[in-house]
Amino acid sequence: MAIELHDVTKTYEAGQQPVLSKVNMTVNDGEFFVIVGPSGCGKSTLLRMIAGLISISSGKLMINQQVANDIPPKDRKLSMVFQSYALFPFMSVYDNVAFGLKSRKLAPQEIQKRVNDALVMVDLKALATRKPRSLSGGQRQRVTLARAIASDAQFCLMDEPLSNLDAQLRAKMRLELKALQRQLGITVIYVTHDQVEAMTMADRVLVLQDHQVQQIDTPINIYEHPKNEFVATFFGTPQINLLSADYAHRELTVNKSFRLPIAYPLAAGQYTIGIRPSDVTVAVNDRQANARVSAVSYLGDQTVIVAELLESADELRLVVSNQADVKNGDFISLQRVNHFFVFDQHGALITAESREEVATHAATLV
C-alpha cells in the first residue's frame, strides 16, 4: 500500500466543527486516485495534509507503511502540481524545472539529464529557453508536470491543475495527463470539483461532502451503485431525477403521476426514488400522456428534454433519441423505467440488495 489514512481529522480550533472528519482511505502503488466534491468540502485540505503542508489534528497518515504525520514535506518523496502553476516568471522553462533539483544539490549532469528527459516527455524541449509569460496556459501546465517528473518523486499530488484551462484544452490535457501517468507508473492523487475529470481519469474515486467521505469506488461503481442521494446527484449529466414516492402494496406511487412496481418489500412510508434521464422510455403525443415538454435541448446525437408531470409540479430531465422529434409543448407518456434507485428519508440507498432487485426489475408505468 502506497498511502493510507486512518481516521484522519482536521480541526483548526477546539470545539469547532472539523474541516475533515475521520477520513479513511488507501491509495495503491501506481494508482490514479481522484478526490472529488463541491467547493469547500475539504478536498484541498486533505491533499495538503498528505503533503505535510497542513498538520493532522488526529488520526494516522502512513506512507509506504511508515507513520508520516511528523515527517517534513521535503522528506515525504512527494511532488505537487498546483492550479496556479507556481512558476518563476524571470526563469526559463529549463530553469523552472531544474530549480528544485539544484536546491537538492544534485550533480549538474544528473540535473541536465532529468530536466531534458522531463521536457521531452511533456513535449516542451523546443521551448526550454522560453519564459513563462510567452507560454500558453496548457504549456505552463506542462512545465509544472515536467517539474514533478524531474523530481523523480514516487507520488504526485495535483490540486485542480486543469481548472484555469478552457474546455477544449482541458479535455486534451486530461488524456495527456492520464497517458503520462501510465507511462511513468507513478502514483497520482488528484483533486477536482469536476465529475467529468473524476469519471474519465480515475482508477478509483473518493467523494467528499460535508467534511466526510461519502464513497470510495471505481467510476463505474460510483455511477451505477451510489451509496446515497448526494453521490447519485453529483455524478451524471444530465443530473439524476429525484422524486418523492409513497410505498404500499409492492408499488411506489410518485405524486399520483405514475406507479412503479417493485420486487423488494419495503416498510410502508415515503421514499425518494432516483431515475437517470437515460433510463426512461417515452412516447410522444400518446393518448395516455402524463407529462408535458417544457424545454428541449439538441445535443447532436441525442436530445435532452425537461418535462412537467401533469398531476404535479415535478419536472423530469429525460434523454431521448433525436428521431423522437420532440418539440416544446408536446405531451408525452412515460412508458417504462428500466432502472431506478430507492433512498430512505435520510438520503441513504436502501441496501445494495434492494438496489439490485430494483435495477433488474423493468418497471412499467401504469
C-alpha positions in Angstrom: 0.0 0.0 0.0 1.4 3.4 -1.0 -0.5 5.8 1.1 -3.0 5.1 3.9 -5.1 7.4 6.1 -6.7 6.1 9.3 -9.4 8.2 11.0 -7.6 11.4 9.8 -9.3 14.5 11.2 -8.5 18.2 10.9 -9.9 20.8 13.3 -8.5 24.3 13.4 -9.8 25.3 16.8 -11.0 23.1 19.8 -14.8 22.9 19.9 -15.3 23.8 16.3 -16.7 21.5 13.6 -13.9 19.5 11.9 -12.9 20.6 8.5 -12.4 16.9 7.8 -13.7 14.1 10.0 -12.3 10.6 10.3 -11.1 10.1 6.7 -10.1 6.5 5.9 -8.6 5.8 2.5 -5.9 3.7 0.8 -4.1 4.7 -2.4 -2.3 1.8 -4.1 1.0 2.0 -5.9 0.6 3.2 -9.5 -3.0 4.3 -9.0 -4.6 7.4 -10.3 -6.7 8.3 -7.3 -9.2 11.2 -7.6 -10.7 13.2 -4.7 -13.8 15.0 -5.9 -16.5 17.1 -4.3 -18.1 20.6 -4.3 -16.2 23.7 -3.2 -15.5 23.9 0.5 -15.8 20.2 1.3 -12.2 19.8 2.3 -10.5 18.4 -0.8 -7.5 20.7 -0.9 -7.1 20.5 2.9 -6.9 16.7 2.6 -4.3 16.9 -0.1 -2.2 19.4 1.8 -2.3 17.1 4.9 -0.9 14.3 2.8 1.8 16.7 1.5 2.6 17.9 5.0 1.7 21.5 4.3 -1.1 21.3 6.9 -0.9 19.4 10.2 -3.1 16.5 11.1 -5.2 17.1 14.2 -5.8 13.4 14.9 -5.5 10.1 13.1 -2.6 8.5 11.3 -1.0 9.0 7.8 1.1 6.1 6.5 3.4 6.4 3.5 5.0 3.2 2.4 4.0 1.6 5.8 5.7 4.3 7.8 3.8 6.7 10.0 4.3 10.1 8.3 2.4 12.6 10.5 5.6 14.3 11.6 7.8 13.8 8.6 8.7 17.1 6.9 7.2 17.7 3.5 10.7 17.6 1.8 11.2 14.1 3.1 7.9 12.6 2.0 9.0 11.8 -1.6 6.1 13.8 -3.0 5.8 16.3 -5.8 2.9 18.8 -6.1 1.2 20.4 -9.1 -0.9 23.4 -8.3 -3.8 25.2 -10.1 -1.8 28.4 -10.2 1.3 26.9 -11.9 3.7 28.5 -9.3 6.4 29.2 -11.9 9.2 31.7 -11.5 8.4 34.4 -14.2 12.1 35.5 -14.6 13.3 32.0 -15.2 13.3 30.0 -18.4 11.3 26.8 -18.7 14.5 24.8 -18.2 15.5 26.7 -15.1 12.0 26.4 -13.6 12.1 22.6 -14.0 15.7 22.5 -12.7 15.2 24.8 -9.7 14.2 22.1 -7.2 16.9 19.7 -8.3 19.6 22.4 -7.8 18.4 23.1 -4.3 18.9 19.4 -3.6 22.5 19.8 -4.8 22.4 17.1 -7.4 25.3 16.7 -9.8 25.0 19.0 -12.9 25.0 16.1 -15.3 22.1 14.4 -13.3 20.1 17.6 -13.3 20.6 18.1 -17.1 19.5 14.6 -17.8 16.4 14.7 -15.6 15.3 18.1 -16.9 15.8 17.2 -20.6 14.1 13.8 -20.2 11.1 15.5 -18.5 10.8 18.2 -21.1 10.8 15.6 -23.9 8.0 13.7 -22.1 5.8 16.8 -22.0 6.8 17.9 -25.5 8.4 21.1 -24.3 12.1 20.5 -25.3 11.9 23.1 -28.1 10.6 25.7 -25.6 13.3 25.2 -22.9 14.7 28.7 -23.2 11.3 30.5 -23.2 9.9 32.4 -20.2 6.5 31.5 -18.7 4.9 34.7 -19.9 5.4 33.6 -23.6 3.7 30.3 -23.0 0.0 29.3 -23.3 -1.9 28.0 -20.3 -1.5 24.5 -21.5 2.2 24.9 -22.0 2.6 26.4 -18.5 0.8 23.4 -17.0 3.2 21.1 -18.9 6.1 22.9 -17.2 4.6 22.1 -13.8 4.2 18.5 -14.9 7.8 18.4 -16.1 9.0 19.7 -12.7 7.1 17.0 -11.0 8.5 14.3 -13.3 12.1 15.6 -12.9 11.8 15.4 -9.1 11.6 11.6 -9.5 9.1 11.6 -6.6 7.1 8.4 -6.0 3.9 10.2 -5.5 2.4 13.2 -7.3 -0.3 15.3 -5.7 -2.3 17.5 -8.0 -4.7 20.3 -6.8 -7.2 21.2 -9.6 -4.3 21.6 -12.2 -6.6 22.0 -15.2 -9.1 24.5 -13.7 -7.5 27.5 -15.4 -7.7 26.0 -18.9 -10.6 26.4 -21.4 -12.9 23.4 -22.0 -11.2 22.1 -25.2 -7.7 22.3 -23.8 -8.9 20.8 -20.5 -10.2 17.7 -22.4 -6.9 17.3 -24.3 -4.8 17.7 -21.1 -6.9 15.0 -19.3 -5.9 12.5 -21.9 -2.3 13.5 -21.9 -2.1 13.5 -18.1 -3.6 10.1 -17.8 -1.3 8.7 -20.6 1.8 10.2 -18.9 0.8 8.7 -15.5 0.5 5.3 -17.1 3.8 5.7 -18.9 5.7 6.7 -15.7 3.9 4.3 -13.4 3.7 6.9 -10.6 1.0 7.2 -8.0 -1.2 10.3 -8.5 -3.7 11.8 -6.0 -5.7 14.3 -8.0 -8.2 16.9 -6.5 -11.0 18.2 -8.6 -14.6 19.5 -8.3 -15.4 18.3 -11.8 -17.2 15.0 -12.0 -16.1 14.6 -15.7 -12.5 14.7 -14.7 -13.1 12.2 -11.9 -15.0 9.8 -14.2 -12.6 9.9 -17.1 -9.3 9.9 -15.3 -9.6 7.9 -12.1 -8.9 4.3 -11.3 -10.8 5.0 -8.1 -12.7 8.0 -6.8 -13.2 9.4 -3.3 -16.3 11.5 -2.9 -16.2 14.2 -0.2 -19.2 16.2 1.1 -20.0 17.8 4.4 -16.4 17.2 5.5 -16.8 13.5 5.3 -16.1 10.6 2.9 -19.3 9.6 1.1 -18.0 6.8 -1.0 -14.8 5.3 -2.4 -15.0 3.1 -5.5 -14.3 2.9 -9.2 -16.0 5.4 -11.5 -18.5 2.9 -12.9 -19.5 1.6 -9.5 -19.9 5.2 -8.2 -22.3 5.8 -11.1 -24.2 2.5 -11.0 -24.1 1.9 -7.3 -24.2 5.3 -5.4 -24.4 4.9 -1.7 -26.6 8.0 -1.2 -28.6 10.8 -2.9 -25.6 13.1 -2.9 -23.4 10.7 -4.8 -26.2 9.9 -7.2 -26.8 13.6 -8.0 -23.1 14.6 -8.2 -22.4 12.1 -11.0 -24.2 12.0 -14.3 -25.1 14.6 -16.9 -28.0 15.4 -17.1 -28.4 15.1 -13.4 -30.5 12.2 -11.9 -34.2 12.9 -11.2 -35.2 12.7 -7.5 -38.9 12.2 -6.8 -40.9 11.7 -3.7 -42.8 8.4 -3.6 -45.1 6.5 -1.3 -44.8 2.8 -0.9 -47.7 0.4 -0.4 -48.7 -3.0 -1.8 -45.4 -3.6 -3.6 -45.7 -0.3 -5.5 -44.1 3.1 -5.3 -46.6 5.9 -6.2 -45.0 9.1 -7.5 -47.1 12.1 -6.6 -50.2 10.4 -8.2 -48.5 10.7 -11.5 -47.4 7.1 -12.0 -46.7 3.9 -10.1 -43.6 1.7 -10.2 -44.0 -1.9 -9.2 -41.1 -3.1 -7.0 -40.0 -6.6 -6.3 -38.2 -5.9 -3.0 -40.6 -5.4 0.0 -40.3 -2.1 1.9 -41.9 -0.8 5.0 -44.9 1.4 4.3 -44.0 5.1 4.1 -42.4 7.7 2.0 -39.2 7.3 0.0 -37.2 9.1 -2.6 -36.6 7.4 -6.0 -33.8 8.3 -8.3 -34.2 7.9 -12.1 -31.4 8.6 -14.5 -32.6 10.6 -17.5 -31.5 7.9 -20.0 -33.4 5.2 -18.1 -36.9 6.2 -19.2 -38.7 5.2 -22.4 -41.2 7.8 -23.7 -43.9 8.1 -26.4 -44.7 11.4 -28.0 -48.3 12.6 -28.2 -49.6 9.4 -26.7 -53.3 9.3 -25.7 -52.3 8.5 -22.1 -49.8 11.3 -21.7 -48.8 12.1 -18.2 -46.2 14.8 -18.8 -45.7 17.9 -21.0 -42.5 19.0 -22.5 -41.3 22.4 -21.2 -37.8 22.6 -22.7 -35.8 20.9 -25.5 -32.0 20.9 -25.9 -30.5 19.3 -29.0 -27.0 17.9 -28.3 -26.1 16.3 -31.6 -26.5 12.6 -31.1 -29.3 13.0 -28.5 -31.9 15.3 -27.2 -32.4 16.3 -23.6 -35.9 17.4 -22.6 -37.5 18.8 -19.5 -41.0 17.5 -18.9 -43.5 18.6 -16.3 -45.7 15.9 -14.8 -49.4 16.7 -15.3 -50.5 15.6 -11.9 -47.8 17.6 -10.0 -45.3 20.4 -10.4 -42.4 18.0 -10.6 -40.1 18.2 -13.5 -38.1 15.3 -15.1 -35.0 15.6 -17.2 -35.1 12.9 -19.9 -32.7 11.8 -22.7 -34.4 10.8 -25.9 -33.2 9.9 -29.4 -33.1 12.7 -32.0 -35.5 10.6 -34.1 -38.2 11.1 -31.4 -39.0 14.6 -32.9 -40.0 16.1 -29.6 -41.0 19.8 -29.5 -41.7 22.2 -26.7 -45.3 21.9 -25.6 -45.7 18.2 -26.7 -47.5 15.8 -24.5 -45.5 12.6 -23.7 -46.2 9.4 -22.0 -43.6 7.9 -19.6 -44.0 4.3 -20.7 -41.2 2.5 -19.0 -38.5 3.0 -16.3 -35.6 0.5 -16.8 -33.7 1.2 -13.6 -34.2 3.3 -10.5 -32.8 3.8 -7.1 -34.7 3.9 -3.8 -33.4 6.1 -1.0 -34.6 6.4 2.6 -35.6 9.6 4.3 -32.0 10.3 5.3 -30.8 10.0 1.7 -29.1 6.6 2.0 -29.6 3.9 -0.5 -31.9 1.3 1.0 -29.5 -1.6 0.6 -27.2 -2.9 -2.2 -29.5 -5.9 -2.3 -32.7 -3.8 -2.8 -30.9 -1.7 -5.4 -30.1 -4.9 -7.3 -33.7 -6.1 -7.2 -34.9 -2.7 -8.3 -32.4 -2.4 -11.1 -33.2 -5.8 -12.6 -36.9 -5.2 -12.3 -38.1 -3.5 -15.5 -40.8 -1.3 -14.0 -43.8 -0.4 -16.2 -45.6 2.9 -15.5 -49.4 2.4 -15.3 
